[in-house]
């Protein structure tokens, strides 16, 4: 018995050419760029939130100290 994959009607199946690999590589590169930008924005948002928290904490300390 041969190790070939055949369709139900008995014809030998041929795999698609690897042309789509280039397309998938382009999509992967673009997705990586998008993920990089999202990570940068996330870090900046966390930095702003932490800075605001520090300012509020300093205000509370100043109000309690007076």
N, CA, C and O atoms as a GROMACS GRO file, in nm:
protein
  264
    1UNK      N    1   0.084  -0.118   0.000
    1UNK     CA    2   0.000   0.000   0.000
    1UNK      C    3   0.089   0.125   0.000
    1UNK      O    4   0.184   0.134   0.078
    2UNK      N    5   0.057   0.218  -0.087
    2UNK     CA    6   0.136   0.341  -0.098
    2UNK      C    7   0.096   0.438   0.012
    2UNK      O    8  -0.015   0.434   0.064
    3UNK      N    9   0.189   0.525   0.046
    3UNK     CA   10   0.162   0.624   0.149
    3UNK      C   11   0.110   0.755   0.093
    3UNK      O   12   0.136   0.861   0.150
    4UNK      N   13   0.037   0.751  -0.017
    4UNK     CA   14  -0.013   0.873  -0.079
    4UNK      C   15  -0.152   0.906  -0.027
    4UNK      O   16  -0.227   0.817   0.014
    5UNK      N   17  -0.184   1.033  -0.029
    5UNK     CA   18  -0.318   1.077   0.007
    5UNK      C   19  -0.397   1.092  -0.121
    5UNK      O   20  -0.354   1.159  -0.215
    6UNK      N   21  -0.512   1.030  -0.125
    6UNK     CA   22  -0.595   1.037  -0.246
    6UNK      C   23  -0.732   1.092  -0.210
    6UNK      O   24  -0.779   1.078  -0.097
    7UNK      N   25  -0.795   1.157  -0.308
    7UNK     CA   26  -0.931   1.203  -0.292
    7UNK      C   27  -1.025   1.084  -0.295
    7UNK      O   28  -0.984   0.971  -0.324
    8UNK      N   29  -1.150   1.108  -0.264
    8UNK     CA   30  -1.248   1.001  -0.261
    8UNK      C   31  -1.269   0.938  -0.398
    8UNK      O   32  -1.306   0.821  -0.408
    9UNK      N   33  -1.246   1.016  -0.505
    9UNK     CA   34  -1.267   0.959  -0.638
    9UNK      C   35  -1.143   0.887  -0.690
    9UNK      O   36  -1.144   0.839  -0.803
   10UNK      N   37  -1.035   0.878  -0.610
   10UNK     CA   38  -0.919   0.799  -0.647
   10UNK      C   39  -0.806   0.877  -0.709
   10UNK      O   40  -0.699   0.820  -0.734
   11UNK      N   41  -0.824   1.005  -0.735
   11UNK     CA   42  -0.715   1.084  -0.793
   11UNK      C   43  -0.617   1.125  -0.684
   11UNK      O   44  -0.655   1.148  -0.569
   12UNK      N   45  -0.491   1.135  -0.722
   12UNK     CA   46  -0.388   1.177  -0.627
   12UNK      C   47  -0.406   1.324  -0.595
   12UNK      O   48  -0.427   1.406  -0.685
   13UNK      N   49  -0.396   1.357  -0.469
   13UNK     CA   50  -0.410   1.495  -0.425
   13UNK      C   51  -0.276   1.566  -0.430
   13UNK      O   52  -0.175   1.510  -0.388
   14UNK      N   53  -0.274   1.685  -0.480
   14UNK     CA   54  -0.150   1.763  -0.483
   14UNK      C   55  -0.163   1.877  -0.382
   14UNK      O   56  -0.265   1.945  -0.374
   15UNK      N   57  -0.057   1.895  -0.305
   15UNK     CA   58  -0.058   2.004  -0.208
   15UNK      C   59  -0.046   2.138  -0.279
   15UNK      O   60   0.007   2.147  -0.390
   16UNK      N   61  -0.095   2.240  -0.213
   16UNK     CA   62  -0.085   2.374  -0.269
   16UNK      C   63   0.059   2.420  -0.267
   16UNK      O   64   0.137   2.378  -0.182
   17UNK      N   65   0.096   2.505  -0.360
   17UNK     CA   66   0.233   2.557  -0.358
   17UNK      C   67   0.257   2.645  -0.236
   17UNK      O   68   0.162   2.693  -0.174
   18UNK      N   69   0.380   2.666  -0.204
   18UNK     CA   70   0.416   2.741  -0.083
   18UNK      C   71   0.413   2.892  -0.105
   18UNK      O   72   0.482   2.965  -0.034
   19UNK      N   73   0.335   2.939  -0.199
   19UNK     CA   74   0.324   3.082  -0.225
   19UNK      C   75   0.260   3.152  -0.108
   19UNK      O   76   0.293   3.267  -0.078
   20UNK      N   77   0.169   3.086  -0.040
   20UNK     CA   78   0.100   3.149   0.072
   20UNK      C   79   0.193   3.173   0.190
   20UNK      O   80   0.160   3.253   0.278
   21UNK      N   81   0.308   3.107   0.194
   21UNK     CA   82   0.403   3.130   0.304
   21UNK      C   83   0.450   3.275   0.306
   21UNK      O   84   0.469   3.332   0.414
   22UNK      N   85   0.470   3.335   0.190
   22UNK     CA   86   0.511   3.475   0.184
   22UNK      C   87   0.404   3.564   0.243
   22UNK      O   88   0.433   3.657   0.318
   23UNK      N   89   0.279   3.535   0.208
   23UNK     CA   90   0.167   3.615   0.260
   23UNK      C   91   0.160   3.603   0.411
   23UNK      O   92   0.142   3.702   0.481
   24UNK      N   93   0.172   3.480   0.462
   24UNK     CA   94   0.167   3.460   0.607
   24UNK      C   95   0.284   3.529   0.676
   24UNK      O   96   0.269   3.580   0.787
   25UNK      N   97   0.400   3.532   0.613
   25UNK     CA   98   0.515   3.601   0.671
   25UNK      C   99   0.487   3.751   0.680
   25UNK      O  100   0.522   3.814   0.780
   26UNK      N  101   0.426   3.808   0.577
   26UNK     CA  102   0.393   3.951   0.579
   26UNK      C  103   0.291   3.981   0.690
   26UNK      O  104   0.304   4.080   0.762
   27UNK      N  105   0.191   3.894   0.702
   27UNK     CA  106   0.090   3.914   0.807
   27UNK      C  107   0.156   3.903   0.944
   27UNK      O  108   0.123   3.980   1.035
   28UNK      N  109   0.248   3.809   0.959
   28UNK     CA  110   0.316   3.792   1.087
   28UNK      C  111   0.400   3.915   1.123
   28UNK      O  112   0.401   3.958   1.238
   29UNK      N  113   0.468   3.971   1.025
   29UNK     CA  114   0.548   4.091   1.050
   29UNK      C  115   0.459   4.206   1.092
   29UNK      O  116   0.491   4.279   1.186
   30UNK      N  117   0.348   4.224   1.023
   30UNK     CA  118   0.258   4.335   1.057
   30UNK      C  119   0.196   4.315   1.195
   30UNK      O  120   0.182   4.411   1.271
   31UNK      N  121   0.160   4.191   1.228
   31UNK     CA  122   0.104   4.165   1.361
   31UNK      C  123   0.207   4.190   1.470
   31UNK      O  124   0.174   4.241   1.577
   32UNK      N  125   0.332   4.154   1.443
   32UNK     CA  126   0.437   4.181   1.541
   32UNK      C  127   0.456   4.331   1.564
   32UNK      O  128   0.477   4.375   1.676
   33UNK      N  129   0.448   4.409   1.456
   33UNK     CA  130   0.458   4.555   1.471
   33UNK      C  131   0.341   4.610   1.551
   33UNK      O  132   0.360   4.697   1.636
   34UNK      N  133   0.222   4.559   1.526
   34UNK     CA  134   0.104   4.603   1.600
   34UNK      C  135   0.118   4.568   1.748
   34UNK      O  136   0.087   4.650   1.834
   35UNK      N  137   0.164   4.447   1.778
   35UNK     CA  138   0.184   4.407   1.917
   35UNK      C  139   0.288   4.494   1.986
   35UNK      O  140   0.273   4.527   2.104
   36UNK      N  141   0.392   4.533   1.914
   36UNK     CA  142   0.495   4.619   1.971
   36UNK      C  143   0.436   4.755   2.008
   36UNK      O  144   0.463   4.807   2.116
   37UNK      N  145   0.356   4.811   1.919
   37UNK     CA  146   0.295   4.942   1.945
   37UNK      C  147   0.197   4.931   2.063
   37UNK      O  148   0.193   5.020   2.148
   38UNK      N  149   0.119   4.824   2.067
   38UNK     CA  150   0.024   4.805   2.177
   38UNK      C  151   0.098   4.793   2.310
   38UNK      O  152   0.054   4.849   2.410
   39UNK      N  153   0.209   4.722   2.312
   39UNK     CA  154   0.287   4.709   2.436
   39UNK      C  155   0.343   4.844   2.480
   39UNK      O  156   0.343   4.875   2.599
   40UNK      N  157   0.389   4.925   2.384
   40UNK     CA  158   0.440   5.058   2.419
   40UNK      C  159   0.329   5.145   2.477
   40UNK      O  160   0.350   5.214   2.577
   41UNK      N  161   0.213   5.143   2.414
   41UNK     CA  162   0.101   5.223   2.464
   41UNK      C  163   0.060   5.176   2.603
   41UNK      O  164   0.029   5.257   2.690
   42UNK      N  165   0.059   5.044   2.622
   42UNK     CA  166   0.022   4.990   2.754
   42UNK      C  167   0.119   5.038   2.861
   42UNK      O  168   0.078   5.075   2.971
   43UNK      N  169   0.249   5.036   2.830
   43UNK     CA  170   0.347   5.084   2.927
   43UNK      C  171   0.328   5.232   2.957
   43UNK      O  172   0.338   5.275   3.072
   44UNK      N  173   0.299   5.311   2.854
   44UNK     CA  174   0.279   5.454   2.875
   44UNK      C  175   0.156   5.480   2.960
   44UNK      O  176   0.157   5.569   3.046
   45UNK      N  177   0.050   5.404   2.937
   45UNK     CA  178  -0.072   5.420   3.018
   45UNK      C  179  -0.043   5.386   3.163
   45UNK      O  180  -0.085   5.458   3.254
   46UNK      N  181   0.029   5.276   3.186
   46UNK     CA  182   0.064   5.240   3.324
   46UNK      C  183   0.151   5.346   3.388
   46UNK      O  184   0.137   5.374   3.507
   47UNK      N  185   0.242   5.405   3.311
   47UNK     CA  186   0.327   5.510   3.365
   47UNK      C  187   0.243   5.631   3.406
   47UNK      O  188   0.267   5.689   3.512
   48UNK      N  189   0.147   5.669   3.325
   48UNK     CA  190   0.060   5.782   3.358
   48UNK      C  191  -0.025   5.751   3.481
   48UNK      O  192  -0.041   5.837   3.568
   49UNK      N  193  -0.077   5.629   3.489
   49UNK     CA  194  -0.159   5.590   3.605
   49UNK      C  195  -0.076   5.592   3.733
   49UNK      O  196  -0.121   5.642   3.836
   50UNK      N  197   0.044   5.538   3.726
   50UNK     CA  198   0.131   5.537   3.845
   50UNK      C  199   0.171   5.678   3.885
   50UNK      O  200   0.176   5.710   4.004
   51UNK      N  201   0.200   5.763   3.787
   51UNK     CA  202   0.236   5.902   3.818
   51UNK      C  203   0.118   5.974   3.884
   51UNK      O  204   0.137   6.049   3.980
   52UNK      N  205  -0.002   5.951   3.833
   52UNK     CA  206  -0.120   6.013   3.894
   52UNK      C  207  -0.140   5.962   4.036
   52UNK      O  208  -0.174   6.039   4.126
   53UNK      N  209  -0.119   5.832   4.058
   53UNK     CA  210  -0.132   5.776   4.192
   53UNK      C  211  -0.030   5.837   4.288
   53UNK      O  212  -0.063   5.866   4.403
   54UNK      N  213   0.092   5.857   4.242
   54UNK     CA  214   0.195   5.917   4.326
   54UNK      C  215   0.157   6.060   4.360
   54UNK      O  216   0.174   6.103   4.474
   55UNK      N  217   0.106   6.135   4.262
   55UNK     CA  218   0.065   6.273   4.290
   55UNK      C  219  -0.049   6.278   4.391
   55UNK      O  220  -0.049   6.363   4.480
   56UNK      N  221  -0.145   6.188   4.378
   56UNK     CA  222  -0.256   6.184   4.475
   56UNK      C  223  -0.204   6.145   4.613
   56UNK      O  224  -0.246   6.201   4.714
   57UNK      N  225  -0.112   6.049   4.618
   57UNK     CA  226  -0.056   6.007   4.746
   57UNK      C  227   0.022   6.122   4.812
   57UNK      O  228   0.012   6.143   4.933
   58UNK      N  229   0.097   6.197   4.733
   58UNK     CA  230   0.169   6.311   4.789
   58UNK      C  231   0.072   6.417   4.840
   58UNK      O  232   0.097   6.480   4.943
   59UNK      N  233  -0.038   6.438   4.769
   59UNK     CA  234  -0.140   6.533   4.814
   59UNK      C  235  -0.201   6.490   4.947
   59UNK      O  236  -0.223   6.572   5.035
   60UNK      N  237  -0.227   6.360   4.961
   60UNK     CA  238  -0.285   6.306   5.084
   60UNK      C  239  -0.185   6.322   5.199
   60UNK      O  240  -0.223   6.360   5.310
   61UNK      N  241  -0.058   6.294   5.174
   61UNK     CA  242   0.044   6.309   5.277
   61UNK      C  243   0.057   6.455   5.318
   61UNK      O  244   0.070   6.485   5.437
   62UNK      N  245   0.052   6.545   5.222
   62UNK     CA  246   0.060   6.687   5.254
   62UNK      C  247  -0.062   6.734   5.334
   62UNK      O  248  -0.050   6.816   5.425
   63UNK      N  249  -0.181   6.681   5.300
   63UNK     CA  250  -0.303   6.719   5.373
   63UNK      C  251  -0.301   6.664   5.515
   63UNK      O  252  -0.347   6.731   5.607
   64UNK      N  253  -0.248   6.546   5.534
   64UNK     CA  254  -0.244   6.485   5.667
   64UNK      C  255  -0.135   6.554   5.751
   64UNK      O  256  -0.153   6.568   5.873
   65UNK      N  257  -0.028   6.595   5.692
   65UNK     CA  258   0.084   6.655   5.766
   65UNK      C  259   0.050   6.795   5.815
   65UNK      O  260   0.111   6.843   5.910
   66UNK      N  261  -0.046   6.859   5.754
   66UNK     CA  262  -0.078   6.997   5.795
   66UNK      C  263  -0.170   7.001   5.912
   66UNK      O  264  -0.207   7.109   5.958
   0.00000   0.00000   0.00000
